[in-house]
Amino acid sequence: MKRYTPFLTPACIVVSSITALLFVLISYKFIEINSSLFTGFRLFNVALLLLLALKRKSLTAWIFVSIIAGAEFGYDLPNVSKDMQFLSDIFIHLIKTIIAPLIFATLVNGIAGHNDMKLVGRLGWKSILYFEVVSTIALVIGLIAINISQAGVGLTLPADASAPVAAAKAHSWSGFLLNMFPENIAKSIFEGNILQVVVFSIIFGIAVARIPDSYRKTMLRFTEGLAETMFKFTNIIMYYAPVAVFAAIAFTIGHLGLDVLGSLLKLLATLYVALIIFLTGVILPLLLFLKIPLKKFLSAISEPASIAFATANSESALPAALECMERFGVPRKIVAFVIPTGYSFNLDGTTLYLSLACVFVAQVAGIDLSVSQQIAICLVLMLTSKGTAGVSRASLVVLLGTLSSFGLPTTPVFLILGIDVLMDMARTTVNVIGNCTATVVMAKWENAFDEEKALAYENEV
């Protein structure tokens, strides 16, 4: 068997490519193939990928295979797949237990451990400045993309369409600022309000830095031990990630079907193209300008990005993102501050999607928005997109609130809801990639990036 292993990777590429091509040709009825024969060929493709994953012994490889296998399972056994969401929910529940203690431990240790309040202040204003610039660019790209594609023009609502959820009120500045500060830290943890946990942890870290050394060392030993424990806890849970990814993809395909795109293919394509333009036109040039080793960076973000894509949940990728970026050469004090803060202030994929979706809704409703109105929507979204929870479909609430504040109809959101799972996968992945990039930018800005560690980065099993 060993002598055939060098040919396994190219065999997987060839067979997977043929499978994808045949699927497209059969779907559009260009050719006809016996269904049992084609099913057997697809299962052979999955088996080859499983062998490749066994050879690589990489979590990223297993997650990738789980995505393919989950799609196959959901397509072949949709009735069974519809009941499998609980397997992915278990993973998300376990991950949510990690987030608050991990953020608390890493932030407090990062702030109090270095006893440098100036660093916290510098990271604060530099991060916010970077987040706002990049998020604004994402908003503009979303607006340009939907105005070019005109994806909503000509679409009509189903006769029984109705708004999927009640319209929410848009945040005011005072409401947003008030929501930053916790009134009860246990409540903040229970509700998954990352921003409040971050604010509490920063203040707690500053307080620990100002107490006598005898007490400070005790607290630092505790937070350092807690952080290491939570990272090990994360590693244990990650062994379950391929199962969760398999179930999440199988449920999505089984519930919606591969023909879920239908008349909304244009909208979905618009979002994906816009996100790709953002990654290649903003993130990639930034990484090249900073002279970051791209191959190693892609290897570092592959695990958190693939988890985010499969689960459509930013929080599920947070522990992996924290650990991978620290191993990539970004100091823990920067990683621990930038990524959790970015989950509230730097949702690049979500902000791009929101600007695109608002104009799409107007197009479906036959409302012609002027340039000034679209700019006004952008300004509002710069506020309403902040503090959005990193969980699936949270952006729908923000979208409905923004539409309401501009007097736009919320009923067309029903159309978006049909493919929101597929859209959420893409925008969540970009959110995670954007926040990982932000840690590298801040580390470079602070002259604290470890080049040798980055070049030596390797994926762990």
N, C-alpha and C positions, 0 to 999 in steps of 0.2 A: 504493500500500500504506500510505503514511504516514497518509492520511486515515482509515484504518480502525483504526489503533492505539489511539485512545482507547476503542474499543469492545471491545478484546481482553480486558482484565481482566474486565469484567462477563460477556463471552461465556464465558470459562473457568469462572467461578463457576457460571453457569447450566448449562452442559453437564456440568460435574463433578457438580453436584447431581443432575441428571437421571440421569446414569450410576449414581451411588450408589443412588438410589431404585429404578431399574429392577433393579439387581443384587439388592437386598433382596427386591423383589416376585417376581422370577424364582426366587431361591433358596428362598423359602417357597411357591412354586407358586401365588401369587395371580394371576399372569398368565403367558401363554406368548408368546414372541417367537422368531422364526427366529434360530437360534444364529449364523449367518453375519452376519445384519443387526446383531445386538447386538454381535458382535465388531468389526464395522466401525465402529459408533458409539463403542465404547470406544477404538479406535485413533484415531479422529477427535479424541476428548477429549485423548489423549496428544499428538497433533500440535499442537493448540491450546496446550497447556501448554508445549511446546517453543518455539513462537513467542513466548510470553510470556517465557520464560527468555532467549531471544535479545534481546528488547527490554530487559528489566531489566538484563542483564549483571551479575547478582549471583550469588555462589557459593551463597547460601542458596536462591535461586530454582532454581538448577540442581540442588541437592540434593533439594529438594522434588519437582521433576519426575522426578528419578531414582527416588524412592520410588514414585511412581505408575507410571512406566514399568516399573520392576522388578517390581512386583506384577502388572502386565498380562503381562509376559514370562513370569514364573513360572507364571501361571495358564494361559496358552496353550501354553507349551512346557515342561512340567514335567521331561521327561527331559533336555532340554538344560540347564535351570536347575540341576539337581542337581550338575552338574559345574563350576559357576561360582564356588564358594566361594573358589577360589584367588585370584581377582581382588580380593576384599575382604581376604583374608589378606595380599596384597602391601602394601596400604595400611597395615594394622595393623603389619606388620613394619617398614615405613619409619618410621611414627610412633614405634615403640618405640626406634628408634635416636636419636631426638631427645630423649626425655624426660630421661634422666640428665644429659647435658651441659647441657641447658636449665635444669634445676633447679639444678644445681651453679653455673652461671654467674650466674644471676639472684639466687640466694640469697647467694653470696659477694660479688657486687657490691653487693647491697642492704645487707648487714651491714657490710662493710669500707668501702664507699664513703661511708657516713654517719658511721662511727666513733661510733655511738651504741648502746652495749650495753644501755642502759636501754630503748630502743625494742624490741629483741629480747625482753627479759624481759617488757615490757608486752604485746607482741603474743602472746607465748607463753601467759600465763595468761588473757588476754582471749579468745583464740581457743579454748582448751580449755574455758573456761567456756561460751562460746556454743555450741560443738559439742555439749557434753553436754546442755545444756538443750534444744536443738532436736532432737537425736537421741532423747532421752527422750520428747518430745512425739510424735515419729514412731512410736515403739514403742507408745505408748498408743493412738494413732489406729488402728494396725494391729490391736491386740487388740480394740478396740471394734467395728471394722468386721467382723471375722470372727465375733465373737459375735452380732452383729445378723443377718448374712446366713446364718449356719449353712451355709456352702457345702459343707462336708465331710459333713454329715449326709445319709445315704441313698446316698452313692456307694459303689461296690464295686470292688475291685481286679480287673483281668483275671486269668484263671486262671493264666497263665504269668508274672505279675508278679514281679519280684525287684528288690532294691535295685540301682540303676544303678552305684553305686560303693561301695567299702568305706567303712564308717563311720569318720570321723576323730575323734580325741580333742579335746575342748574345750580351749581355752587355759587355763592357770593364770596367775595374776597374775605370778608369777616368770618363767614362760615368755614371756609377752607382753613384759615389760620387757626380758628378755634379747634377744628378737628385735628390739628397737628399735635395738640397737647393732651395727654391722657388724664382723665379724671380718676381712673381706676386701672392700674396696670394689668390686673387679672382680667378685667373686662376687655382690655385691648388685645390681650393674648387670645382670649376666647373668640373674639370677633375677627381675629387675623388682621388687625390693623397694623401693618408693618411700620408705617410712618410714626405712629405713637410709640411703638416699641423702640424705634431708633432714637426718638427724642428722649425718652426715659433713660435709655442706655447711655446716651451722650452725657446727660446731666449727672447720672450716677457715676460714670467714669471720671468726670471732672471732680466730683465730690471725693471719690476715692484717691485721686491724685493729690488732694489737699489735706488729707488726714496724716497723722504721724506715721513714720516708716514702719513701726512695729505692727500697726493695724493694716497699713497699705499692703505690706508683704503677704499678710494672711489672706486678704481679699484677692490679691494677684495670683497666689497659689491656687485659690479656689476657682477663679475664673479661667485660669490656664488649664487646670485639670478638667473643668466642665467643657471647655472648648474641645480639648483632645478627645474626651469621652463622646461628645456629640459627633465629631468627625468619624470615630470608629462606629458609632451607632448608624451613621449615614452609610458607611461601607457595607454594613450588614444588610441594611434595607435595600441597597443597590443590587444585591444578588436577586432580589425579587422583581427588579425593574423590567427585565424582558417579559415576564409573565404579565405584568400590568400593561405594558405596551401592546403585547399580543391581544389582550382582552379589549383595550381601548380601540384599537384599529378594527378588530372583528366586530365590535358593537357598532362603530360608525358605519362600516360598509354594510353590515347586516340590516341596520335600521334605515339607512338612506339609499343604499344601492349604489353601484358604480355609475349609474346614469343620473345621479343626483344633480349633476350640473344643469342639464336641460337648457332652458332659455336663459339661465343665469351664468352660463359659461363665460360670457363676455365680461361680466362683473368680476368673476373669480380670476380670469386672466388679467384683467386690469390691475387688480390688487397684487397678484404675484409678480407681474412685470414691474410695477411701481416699487415693490419691496426689493426686487433684484437690482433695479436702478439705484435705489438708496444704498444698498450694500456695496455695489461696484463703483458708484459715483461719489460716495461720501466716506464710508467706512474703509474701503480698500485704499484709496489715495492717502487717507490719514495714516493707516498702518505703514504704507510705503514711505511716507514722509518721515515717520518716526523711526524707520529702519528696523521694524519688528520682523523677526524671522517668520514668514507667512506659513510655511509648512508646519512648523512647530505650533504656531498660534491656532491653526485649523485643527491640529491634533488635540490641543488643549480644550477648545470649545466644542469638539465633536460630541462628547458625552452629554454635557448639559443641553446643547442645542437639540440633539436627537431626542432626549427625554422631553424637552419642551414641545417639540413638534408632535410627538406621539400622544402626549397627554393633553396638549393644548392648555397647559397650566404652568405659568412662570414659577410659582412657588415650588413645584416639584423638582425644578432644576436648580434652585437656589443653593442647597448644600453642595451639590456637585460643582457649581460655578465657583463658589468660595474656595473649595479645596483645589480645583484644577488651576485657577489663576494664581493661587499662592505657590503651587508647585511650578508654575510657569515663570516665576521670578518676580511677581508683584508682592511687596511686603504685606504681611497680614494686617498691619495697622491701616493700610490703604484699602486693601480688599474688603476688610470688615466695615469700613465706613462707606465706600463708594457703591458697592453692589446693593446693600439694603436701601440706601438712600435713592439709588437709581430706580428701584422697584416702585417708587412713588413719583419721581421727577423725570425719569428718563425712559419712558415707554415709547420708543421710536416707532415700532411696528403698530402699536395701538393708535398713536396720534395720526400717523399716515392713514390708517384705516378709517378713523373718525372723520377726517376732512373729506375723504373720498366718499364715505357712506352718506354724509349729509347732502352733498350735491347729487348723489345718485337718487336719494329719496325725492329731492326736488324735481329731478328729471322725470321720475316715474309719475309724480303728481302733476306734471305739465307746468311747473313753475320755473320761470327763467330768472335765475339769480344773477344780479349784476356783479361786476368785479368788486365794487365797494361792499356789497352784502357778503360775498365770499371771504373778503378780507376780515370783515367783522366776525364771521363764523370762526375764522382762524384764531382771532384774538380771544374769543370765548373759549375755544378748545384748548388754548394754551393754559387756561385755568381749570376747566372741567376735567381735562385728562390727567391732572395731577392728583395723586392720592388714590388712583384707581387700584383696586385690589388686583393682585396678580393671579386671579383665578379665572376659570373658563366663563365666558359670556358676561363678565362684569362690564365690559365696554358697551354692551347693549343698553344698560341703564344710563350710562353717560350719554350715549347717542340719543336716547329718547329725551333726556333732560335738555340737551342742547337744541334738539328739534323744537321742543315745546317753547323754549325761550325765544325762538325766532318765528314762532307761529306757523311752523311747517307741519304738515300732517304726519302722524306717527304710524298710520296704517301701512304704508309701503315697507315698513320694517319687517312686516310679515314675510315679504319676499326674501330679505336678507337672512332671516332666521332659518330658512330651509338649507342654506349652505354655510351657516355661520361656523359650524364645526370645522369645515375645511379652511375657512378664512382665519379662524382662531389659531389653527395649527401654524400657519405662516407668520401671522403677526406676533404670536408668542415667541416663536423662534427668533425673530428679528429683535424683539425686546431683550432676550437673553444675550444674543450676540452683541447688541449695542451696549449693554451693561458690562460685559466682559471687556469690550474695547475701551470703555470709560476707565476701567481700572489701570489698563496699560498706559492710557493717555496721562492719567494723574501721576502714575509712577514715574513716567518720563519727565513730566513737568516738575516733579519734586527731585529729579536726579537720583531716584531710588530703585530704578529698574535693574534687576540682576540679569545681565546679558548671558552670562555663562549658564545660569540655571535654566534660562529659556532655551538655549541651544541644546542643553542636555535633557530636555523634557521628553519623557516617554510615558505612554499610556500604561496604567497599571491594571491588572486583572481585577 
